[in-house]
Each structure stands twice: as C-alpha cells, then as structure tokens.
Amino acid sequence: MIVIFSSQHEQHAPEYEFFRGERVPCFESPSRAVFVAKELTARGHSIHAPVADSRTILSQVHTQRYLDFLESSWSRWLAVDPANASTQPFPSVWPVRSLRSDIEPDNFIAQLGLYSMDNGSPMVAGTWVAAKAGADAAVSAAELLGGGEQAVFCATRPPGHHAGADFMGGYCFLNNAAVAAQALRHNGCDRVAILDVDYHHGNGTQSIFYDRSDVLFVSIHGDPRTEYPFYLGYADEQGEAEGEGFNLNIPMHAGTSSERWFDALEMACSRISQYRADALVVSLGLDTFEGDPISKFALRSDDFIKLGARLKRLGLPTLLILEGGYATATLGVNAANVVDAFDQT
C-alpha cells in the first residue's frame, strides 16, 4: 500500500499540554508518526511525500476566517510580544452560548478562544506548516484513489477529526478526513463514507457533514457522557435537513471488550454497505489499544489485523488517515497491522 508521509510534521512539536489540571509532556508528539513510518518502511511499504496543494479543498471544508487565523496565528502571537517566541499560547476565554462569535476580537488570546473548543491543542511556530502538510497528504491520497489505487494510508500528524469548520481542538487543527472526503467528491465520487474508529468521537467531522447526504459519517467511540469530547457523539445525532439519516454514532462505555467493539464494527460496516459509497475514508484512531494512556478500550495488537481485514471486505477504494493513538512505542506495529491485513486479504 502506498503511504503518504511528510517530514514537515516535525515542525509541530509543542513541549507541554495540560492534562487533568497538570502540566505534562504532550501525548501527541512527533515520535508518533516517526514510529509509524519506520515500521511501515521495515515492512516494505512505499513511502511518498504529498504532492498536492490542499488550499482549494481546505476552503470548501473550513471557513476562510479560520484558515486565515491559523496561517497567521504565530505571527499574531509574536506581534503581542516578541518574547512570546519561547512561550506556547493557550486560550483562557471562549464565546459560549449567549456570547458573540461573529466578531473577531483584536486581542490574540480572545481570538484563540474564538477558534478553539478547548485548551488541548497547543500551538508552536510550525503548527500551520505541519497541519497544512497533513491536509496536502489527504488530497494527494484522494488523487491517487482517483487514479486507480485501491488503498492509500496517510501517516500524518497532527490528527484532524476534532477540528470543525471554524475551530481547533483535541490536538486537531485541520480536518484531514473531511478534506479527503471533500477531495474525493471534488474528483467525481458521488457518495463517500467516513468511518471513524478513534476512541474519541470525531465531532469536527460530524459537524462538517451533518446536513449533507453525499457524505455518510459513522463513528464508534467512547460514550461522551464520560469521554472526550463530551458534547457530541450521542446515538440520537442522526443528521439534519438533507443529512438526516446519514450520521450514525455508536457510543460504547469505557472498558468495552474487543468482542463488543467488533460487534459495533459490524453494525458500522453494514450501514456503510447499505449506503453504496464510491469510496471510504477511515479515521484510523489507534487509541482503542489496551495500552493507550488516555483511552479505555481493550483492543490488542492482533485485533488491528482483524480490523484491516474487515475494512478490506467492504470492497471500496479506501483512504486510511492516522488520527489518535498515544501508546507511542506500539503505534507503528498497530498501524502496520491494519495496513498489512488490508493488503493481504
């Protein structure tokens, strides 16, 4: 399977985040993609740099105001004080409910809060470059599918599925899965299915396509009553307007066994088959692994072989995109198990 990988991901390397009130080293680190690319290379997969420019598709997925902010955010931060070059900015105020979000404030921290759903997406000087390279990889992969490839894997970071049309969150800045789906639609696919198997619900992807019937969104994830992102991902969210019936959430309680998880996967695959999509995008979160430090499912490394084989049986041109997975040393093995099983089935 062709693997799209950009070394520019290394430019997004925050030193710390806040987890349960404590300042801790970032779970989402450059070593994640390095381990994945190294394992895939060792197993003989072909590694390619992205070649497409995603700007046209990005403007169809994200608002221009948000894109402009992301691209200029670090220069805006330095304009506040040049000494900020050595400081990570975090939002401290958000426009919730009765507050206005239509006007962009002049204050940078207020701008950051306007475009953030949480304070869990630390930014550095190279964040935009790394995130843009991930979106370029998604469009490059979609073009390869359009050219006849049956499967492509984007081994990119930072992840994307929590990013909405006009906000970042959960380590995510640009929504690579949504960009891939939109690129596939742009290239002639009438219907695209997105399957999100990350432990955390892909709230951004859902919100982007919630009123559309040309992109089906199906997600298996931890119950938002107790698991991030908390405020989206419930079973009664089924789409609206033209998108009604084209959103399927399968929330599962923390500690769910692999057997129960694969039962949910069968339900998801059944809905995707019923949809008769032209192509499939998989938000391949690997934080369902039993050793993940911030997630609570119980899949083992061999289970990812089973996952890859089941995805292959859907019989669709498939674009796999790396999302979460924070048991870093095992991440490469788990990702490669999915890819190898897909190839060999």
The 8 nearest C-alpha neighbors of each residue, nearest first, counted from 0:
[[1, 151, 44, 150, 2, 342, 45, 338],
 [0, 2, 151, 45, 46, 152, 44, 3],
 [3, 1, 152, 46, 153, 151, 45, 47],
 [4, 2, 153, 47, 48, 46, 136, 154],
 [5, 3, 48, 154, 155, 47, 153, 2],
 [6, 4, 7, 48, 8, 132, 49, 3],
 [5, 7, 8, 9, 4, 48, 10, 129],
 [6, 8, 9, 5, 129, 10, 132, 128],
 [7, 9, 129, 6, 10, 11, 156, 5],
 [10, 8, 7, 11, 29, 6, 12, 129],
 [11, 9, 125, 8, 7, 129, 12, 126],
 [10, 12, 126, 125, 9, 129, 8, 13],
 [11, 13, 10, 9, 28, 29, 14, 123],
 [14, 12, 15, 123, 121, 11, 122, 25],
 [13, 15, 24, 25, 12, 16, 87, 23],
 [16, 14, 24, 25, 23, 13, 22, 17],
 [15, 17, 25, 23, 22, 24, 18, 121],
 [16, 18, 22, 21, 20, 23, 19, 119],
 [19, 17, 21, 20, 22, 16, 23, 119],
 [20, 18, 21, 17, 22, 23, 16, 119],
 [19, 21, 18, 17, 22, 23, 16, 118],
 [20, 22, 18, 17, 19, 23, 16, 24],
 [21, 23, 17, 16, 18, 15, 20, 24],
 [22, 24, 15, 16, 17, 21, 25, 18],
 [25, 23, 15, 14, 16, 26, 22, 13],
 [26, 24, 15, 27, 16, 28, 14, 23],
 [25, 27, 28, 325, 24, 16, 23, 327],
 [28, 26, 25, 325, 170, 29, 31, 157],
 [27, 29, 30, 31, 26, 25, 12, 13],
 [30, 28, 31, 9, 32, 12, 33, 8],
 [29, 31, 33, 28, 32, 34, 327, 27],
 [32, 30, 29, 327, 33, 34, 28, 35],
 [33, 31, 35, 34, 30, 29, 36, 154],
 [32, 34, 30, 36, 35, 31, 37, 29],
 [33, 35, 331, 37, 32, 31, 36, 30],
 [331, 36, 34, 32, 38, 33, 37, 39],
 [37, 35, 39, 33, 38, 34, 40, 32],
 [36, 38, 34, 40, 35, 39, 33, 41],
 [39, 37, 41, 331, 35, 40, 36, 34],
 [40, 38, 42, 36, 41, 44, 37, 335],
 [39, 41, 43, 37, 44, 42, 38, 36],
 [42, 40, 38, 39, 43, 37, 44, 36],
 [43, 41, 39, 40, 44, 38, 335, 339],
 [44, 42, 40, 41, 39, 45, 38, 46],
 [43, 45, 40, 39, 42, 0, 46, 1],
 [44, 46, 1, 2, 43, 47, 0, 40],
 [47, 45, 2, 3, 44, 1, 4, 48],
 [48, 46, 3, 4, 2, 49, 45, 1],
 [47, 49, 4, 5, 3, 50, 46, 136],
 [50, 48, 136, 139, 135, 51, 3, 47],
 [49, 51, 139, 48, 52, 135, 136, 138],
 [52, 50, 139, 135, 49, 138, 53, 136],
 [51, 53, 135, 54, 50, 138, 55, 139],
 [52, 54, 135, 56, 55, 57, 134, 138],
 [55, 53, 57, 56, 52, 58, 135, 131],
 [56, 54, 57, 58, 53, 59, 52, 182],
 [55, 57, 59, 58, 53, 54, 182, 178],
 [58, 56, 54, 60, 59, 55, 61, 53],
 [57, 59, 61, 56, 60, 55, 63, 62],
 [60, 58, 56, 57, 61, 55, 181, 62],
 [61, 59, 57, 58, 164, 178, 56, 177],
 [62, 60, 164, 58, 57, 165, 59, 63],
 [63, 61, 65, 64, 165, 164, 58, 66],
 [62, 64, 66, 65, 67, 58, 61, 165],
 [63, 65, 67, 62, 66, 68, 165, 61],
 [64, 66, 68, 165, 62, 63, 67, 69],
 [67, 65, 63, 69, 68, 64, 70, 62],
 [66, 68, 64, 70, 65, 69, 63, 71],
 [67, 69, 65, 71, 66, 72, 70, 64],
 [70, 68, 72, 66, 71, 67, 65, 127],
 [69, 71, 67, 68, 127, 72, 66, 73],
 [70, 72, 68, 74, 69, 73, 75, 67],
 [73, 71, 75, 69, 68, 74, 70, 76],
 [72, 74, 76, 75, 124, 71, 77, 123],
 [73, 75, 77, 76, 71, 72, 78, 124],
 [74, 76, 78, 72, 73, 77, 71, 79],
 [77, 75, 73, 74, 78, 79, 72, 107],
 [76, 78, 81, 74, 80, 79, 75, 83],
 [79, 77, 75, 80, 76, 74, 81, 73],
 [78, 80, 77, 76, 75, 81, 107, 83],
 [79, 81, 77, 82, 78, 83, 76, 84],
 [82, 80, 77, 83, 84, 78, 79, 76],
 [83, 81, 84, 80, 85, 77, 86, 79],
 [82, 84, 86, 81, 85, 80, 77, 76],
 [85, 83, 82, 86, 81, 77, 124, 87],
 [84, 86, 83, 82, 87, 123, 81, 124],
 [87, 85, 83, 84, 88, 82, 123, 76],
 [86, 88, 122, 123, 121, 89, 85, 13],
 [89, 87, 86, 122, 90, 121, 108, 76],
 [88, 90, 118, 91, 121, 87, 108, 111],
 [91, 89, 112, 111, 108, 92, 118, 88],
 [90, 92, 89, 112, 108, 93, 109, 118],
 [91, 93, 112, 90, 109, 94, 108, 113],
 [92, 94, 112, 95, 113, 91, 109, 115],
 [95, 93, 98, 100, 99, 113, 96, 92],
 [96, 94, 98, 93, 97, 99, 100, 92],
 [95, 97, 98, 94, 99, 100, 93, 113],
 [96, 98, 95, 99, 94, 100, 93, 101],
 [99, 97, 94, 96, 95, 100, 93, 101],
 [100, 98, 101, 94, 97, 102, 95, 96],
 [99, 101, 102, 94, 113, 98, 103, 95],
 [100, 102, 99, 103, 113, 104, 98, 94],
 [103, 101, 100, 104, 99, 113, 105, 110],
 [102, 104, 110, 101, 105, 100, 113, 109],
 [105, 103, 106, 110, 102, 109, 107, 113],
 [106, 104, 107, 103, 110, 109, 108, 102],
 [105, 107, 109, 104, 108, 110, 103, 79],
 [108, 106, 110, 109, 111, 105, 76, 75],
 [109, 107, 111, 110, 90, 106, 112, 91],
 [108, 110, 112, 106, 107, 111, 113, 104],
 [111, 109, 107, 113, 108, 112, 104, 103],
 [110, 112, 108, 109, 114, 113, 90, 115],
 [111, 113, 93, 90, 109, 115, 110, 114],
 [112, 114, 110, 111, 115, 93, 109, 94],
 [113, 115, 166, 111, 112, 167, 165, 110],
 [116, 114, 167, 112, 166, 117, 168, 113],
 [115, 117, 168, 167, 166, 114, 118, 112],
 [118, 116, 119, 115, 168, 169, 120, 90],
 [117, 119, 120, 90, 89, 115, 121, 116],
 [120, 118, 169, 117, 170, 168, 121, 16],
 [119, 121, 170, 168, 169, 118, 122, 171],
 [122, 120, 119, 13, 16, 87, 89, 88],
 [121, 123, 126, 87, 120, 13, 88, 124],
 [124, 122, 126, 125, 13, 87, 11, 121],
 [123, 125, 73, 126, 122, 11, 10, 127],
 [126, 124, 10, 11, 128, 123, 127, 129],
 [127, 125, 11, 129, 123, 128, 124, 122],
 [126, 128, 130, 129, 70, 125, 131, 69],
 [129, 127, 131, 125, 126, 130, 132, 7],
 [130, 128, 8, 132, 7, 126, 131, 127],
 [129, 131, 133, 127, 132, 128, 126, 157],
 [130, 132, 134, 128, 133, 129, 127, 135],
 [133, 131, 135, 129, 130, 134, 128, 136],
 [134, 132, 136, 130, 131, 135, 155, 156],
 [133, 135, 137, 131, 175, 136, 132, 53],
 [136, 134, 53, 132, 138, 52, 133, 51],
 [137, 135, 49, 139, 133, 134, 138, 3],
 [138, 136, 179, 134, 140, 135, 139, 175],
 [137, 139, 141, 135, 140, 136, 179, 182],
 [140, 138, 136, 51, 142, 137, 141, 49],
 [141, 139, 143, 137, 142, 138, 151, 136],
 [142, 140, 138, 144, 143, 139, 183, 179],
 [141, 143, 145, 139, 140, 144, 146, 138],
 [142, 144, 146, 140, 145, 141, 148, 139],
 [145, 143, 148, 141, 147, 146, 142, 149],
 [144, 146, 142, 143, 147, 141, 186, 148],
 [147, 145, 143, 144, 148, 142, 141, 149],
 [146, 148, 144, 145, 149, 143, 316, 142],
 [149, 147, 144, 143, 150, 146, 145, 316],
 [148, 150, 316, 144, 317, 147, 151, 315],
 [149, 151, 317, 318, 148, 316, 0, 144],
 [152, 150, 318, 1, 2, 140, 0, 319],
 [151, 153, 319, 2, 320, 318, 154, 3],
 [152, 154, 3, 320, 155, 2, 319, 321],
 [155, 153, 4, 321, 3, 152, 32, 320],
 [156, 154, 153, 133, 4, 321, 32, 157],
 [157, 155, 158, 8, 133, 32, 154, 130],
 [156, 158, 171, 130, 155, 170, 159, 8],
 [159, 157, 322, 156, 171, 323, 160, 170],
 [158, 160, 174, 171, 175, 173, 162, 161],
 [159, 161, 201, 174, 162, 203, 204, 158],
 [162, 160, 203, 201, 202, 171, 168, 159],
 [163, 161, 167, 203, 171, 174, 172, 160],
 [164, 162, 203, 166, 165, 207, 161, 167],
 [163, 165, 61, 62, 60, 207, 166, 162],
 [166, 164, 65, 163, 62, 61, 114, 167],
 [167, 165, 114, 115, 163, 162, 164, 116],
 [166, 168, 162, 172, 115, 171, 114, 116],
 [169, 167, 116, 171, 120, 170, 117, 161],
 [168, 170, 119, 171, 120, 161, 117, 167],
 [169, 171, 120, 168, 119, 158, 157, 172],
 [172, 170, 159, 158, 168, 162, 169, 167],
 [171, 173, 167, 162, 159, 130, 174, 168],
 [174, 172, 159, 162, 175, 171, 130, 134],
 [173, 175, 159, 160, 162, 177, 176, 178],
 [176, 174, 178, 159, 134, 177, 137, 173],
 [177, 175, 179, 178, 174, 180, 282, 160],
 [176, 178, 180, 179, 174, 175, 204, 181],
 [177, 179, 175, 181, 176, 180, 182, 174],
 [180, 178, 137, 182, 176, 177, 181, 138],
 [181, 179, 177, 183, 182, 178, 176, 191],
 [180, 182, 184, 178, 183, 179, 185, 177],
 [183, 181, 185, 179, 184, 180, 138, 178],
 [182, 184, 186, 180, 185, 181, 188, 141],
 [183, 185, 188, 181, 187, 186, 182, 189],
 [184, 186, 182, 183, 187, 181, 188, 56],
 [187, 185, 183, 184, 182, 188, 145, 142],
 [186, 188, 184, 185, 189, 183, 145, 182],
 [189, 187, 184, 190, 183, 277, 186, 191],
 [190, 188, 184, 187, 213, 277, 191, 276],
 [191, 189, 276, 213, 277, 188, 214, 192],
 [190, 192, 214, 278, 276, 277, 279, 180],
 [191, 193, 215, 279, 214, 276, 216, 280],
 [194, 192, 280, 216, 281, 279, 215, 217],
 [193, 195, 281, 217, 218, 282, 216, 280],
 [194, 196, 282, 218, 197, 281, 217, 193],
 [197, 195, 219, 284, 283, 218, 282, 194],
 [284, 198, 196, 199, 195, 283, 285, 286],
 [199, 197, 220, 287, 221, 286, 196, 294],
 [200, 198, 197, 220, 221, 227, 201, 228],
 [199, 201, 220, 202, 232, 198, 228, 218],
 [202, 200, 160, 161, 204, 203, 205, 199],
 [203, 201, 205, 161, 204, 200, 231, 206],
 [202, 204, 163, 161, 162, 206, 205, 201],
 [205, 203, 207, 201, 206, 202, 160, 177],
 [204, 206, 202, 203, 209, 207, 208, 201],
 [205, 207, 209, 203, 204, 208, 202, 163],
 [206, 208, 204, 205, 209, 164, 203, 163],
 [209, 207, 211, 205, 206, 210, 214, 204],
 [210, 208, 238, 206, 205, 242, 211, 207],
 [209, 211, 242, 239, 241, 240, 208, 238],
 [212, 210, 242, 208, 241, 213, 209, 214],
 [211, 213, 242, 214, 241, 245, 215, 210],
 [212, 214, 190, 211, 191, 189, 215, 242],
 [215, 213, 191, 212, 192, 190, 211, 216],
 [214, 216, 192, 245, 193, 246, 191, 212],
 [215, 217, 193, 246, 192, 194, 247, 205],
 [218, 216, 247, 194, 248, 246, 193, 195],
 [217, 219, 195, 248, 194, 249, 196, 220],
 [220, 218, 249, 196, 250, 248, 195, 263],
 [221, 219, 198, 250, 200, 199, 251, 218],
 [220, 222, 251, 250, 198, 252, 226, 199],
 [221, 223, 250, 251, 252, 224, 226, 225],
 [224, 222, 229, 226, 225, 227, 232, 221],
 [223, 225, 222, 229, 226, 230, 227, 233],
 [224, 226, 223, 222, 229, 227, 221, 253],
 [227, 225, 223, 229, 222, 221, 224, 228],
 [228, 226, 229, 199, 223, 225, 200, 221],
 [227, 229, 230, 226, 223, 231, 200, 199],
 [230, 228, 223, 227, 226, 224, 231, 225],
 [229, 231, 228, 223, 232, 227, 224, 233],
 [232, 230, 229, 233, 202, 228, 223, 200],
 [231, 233, 200, 248, 223, 234, 202, 250],
 [234, 232, 235, 236, 231, 248, 250, 223],
 [233, 235, 248, 236, 249, 232, 250, 247],
 [234, 236, 233, 237, 248, 247, 232, 238],
 [237, 235, 234, 233, 238, 246, 248, 232],
 [236, 238, 246, 244, 243, 247, 235, 245],
 [239, 237, 243, 242, 209, 246, 244, 245],
 [238, 240, 243, 242, 210, 241, 209, 237],
 [239, 241, 242, 210, 243, 238, 211, 209],
 [242, 240, 211, 210, 243, 212, 239, 238],
 [243, 241, 210, 211, 212, 238, 239, 245],
 [242, 244, 238, 239, 245, 240, 241, 237],
 [243, 245, 237, 238, 246, 242, 247, 239],
 [244, 246, 215, 242, 243, 238, 212, 237],
 [247, 245, 237, 216, 238, 244, 217, 215],
 [248, 246, 217, 237, 216, 218, 245, 249],
 [247, 249, 218, 234, 217, 232, 250, 233],
 [248, 250, 219, 218, 234, 220, 251, 247],
 [251, 249, 222, 220, 221, 219, 248, 233],
 [252, 250, 221, 222, 220, 249, 255, 253],
 [251, 253, 222, 221, 255, 254, 250, 225],
 [252, 254, 295, 255, 221, 296, 251, 222],
 [253, 255, 296, 295, 252, 256, 297, 251],
 [256, 254, 296, 253, 252, 259, 297, 251],
 [257, 255, 258, 297, 259, 260, 254, 296],
 [256, 258, 260, 298, 259, 297, 261, 255],
 [259, 257, 261, 256, 260, 262, 255, 298],
 [260, 258, 262, 256, 261, 257, 255, 263],
 [259, 261, 257, 263, 262, 258, 256, 264],
 [262, 260, 264, 263, 258, 259, 257, 265],
 [261, 263, 259, 265, 260, 264, 258, 266],
 [264, 262, 266, 260, 261, 265, 267, 259],
 [263, 265, 261, 267, 266, 262, 268, 260],
 [266, 264, 268, 262, 267, 263, 269, 261],
 [267, 265, 263, 269, 264, 268, 270, 262],
 [266, 268, 264, 270, 265, 269, 263, 271],
 [269, 267, 271, 265, 270, 266, 264, 272],
 [268, 270, 266, 272, 267, 271, 265, 273],
 [269, 271, 273, 267, 268, 272, 274, 266],
 [270, 272, 268, 274, 273, 269, 267, 192],
 [273, 271, 269, 274, 275, 270, 268, 313],
 [274, 272, 270, 271, 275, 269, 276, 268],
 [273, 275, 271, 272, 276, 270, 215, 192],
 [276, 274, 272, 273, 277, 271, 190, 192],
 [275, 277, 190, 191, 278, 274, 192, 279],
 [276, 278, 190, 188, 191, 189, 275, 315],
 [279, 277, 316, 191, 315, 276, 317, 192],
 [278, 280, 317, 192, 193, 191, 315, 316],
 [279, 281, 193, 318, 317, 319, 192, 194],
 [282, 280, 319, 194, 283, 193, 195, 320],
 [283, 281, 195, 320, 284, 322, 194, 196],
 [284, 282, 321, 322, 281, 320, 196, 197],
 [197, 283, 285, 323, 322, 196, 286, 324],
 [284, 286, 324, 287, 323, 288, 283, 197],
 [287, 285, 324, 288, 291, 323, 284, 198],
 [286, 288, 296, 285, 198, 298, 289, 297],
 [289, 287, 298, 286, 290, 291, 299, 297],
 [290, 288, 297, 298, 291, 296, 299, 287],
 [291, 289, 288, 326, 292, 297, 299, 286],
 [290, 292, 326, 288, 286, 294, 325, 289],
 [293, 291, 294, 290, 326, 325, 295, 286],
 [292, 294, 291, 295, 325, 286, 26, 324],
 [295, 293, 291, 292, 286, 296, 198, 287],
 [294, 296, 253, 254, 297, 287, 289, 293],
 [297, 295, 254, 287, 255, 289, 253, 298],
 [296, 298, 289, 256, 257, 288, 287, 299],
 [299, 297, 288, 257, 289, 287, 302, 296],
 [300, 298, 302, 301, 288, 289, 297, 303],
 [299, 301, 302, 333, 303, 298, 288, 332],
 [302, 300, 304, 303, 299, 305, 336, 333],
 [303, 301, 305, 299, 304, 300, 298, 306],
 [302, 304, 306, 337, 305, 301, 300, 336],
 [305, 303, 336, 337, 340, 307, 302, 301],
 [304, 306, 302, 308, 303, 307, 309, 301],
 [307, 305, 303, 309, 304, 308, 310, 337],
 [306, 308, 337, 341, 340, 310, 304, 309],
 [307, 309, 341, 340, 311, 305, 306, 310],
 [310, 308, 306, 312, 311, 307, 305, 313],
 [309, 311, 307, 312, 308, 313, 306, 341],
 [310, 312, 308, 341, 309, 313, 314, 307],
 [313, 311, 314, 309, 310, 308, 344, 315],
 [312, 314, 311, 310, 315, 272, 309, 268],
 [315, 313, 312, 311, 316, 310, 317, 149],
 [316, 314, 278, 313, 317, 279, 277, 311],
 [317, 315, 149, 278, 150, 279, 144, 314],
 [318, 316, 150, 279, 315, 280, 278, 149],
 [317, 319, 280, 151, 150, 152, 281, 279],
 [320, 318, 152, 281, 280, 153, 283, 151],
 [321, 319, 153, 282, 283, 152, 281, 322],
 [320, 322, 283, 154, 155, 284, 153, 282],
 [321, 323, 284, 158, 283, 282, 320, 159],
 [324, 322, 284, 286, 285, 197, 158, 325],
 [325, 323, 286, 285, 284, 326, 330, 291],
 [324, 326, 327, 291, 26, 286, 292, 323],
 [327, 325, 291, 329, 328, 324, 330, 290],
 [326, 328, 325, 330, 31, 329, 30, 324],
 [327, 329, 330, 326, 34, 331, 31, 332],
 [330, 328, 327, 332, 331, 326, 333, 34],
 [329, 331, 327, 333, 332, 328, 326, 334],
 [35, 332, 330, 34, 334, 38, 333, 329],
 [333, 331, 335, 329, 330, 334, 336, 38],
 [332, 334, 336, 330, 300, 331, 335, 303],
 [335, 333, 331, 337, 336, 332, 330, 338],
 [334, 336, 338, 332, 337, 333, 39, 339],
 [335, 337, 304, 333, 339, 334, 338, 303],
 [336, 338, 307, 304, 303, 340, 334, 335],
 [337, 339, 335, 341, 336, 340, 342, 307],
 [340, 338, 342, 336, 341, 337, 335, 343],
 [339, 341, 307, 308, 343, 304, 337, 342],
 [342, 340, 307, 308, 338, 311, 339, 343],
 [343, 341, 339, 340, 344, 338, 0, 311],
 [342, 344, 340, 341, 339, 308, 338, 311],
 [343, 341, 308, 342, 340, 311, 312, 307]]
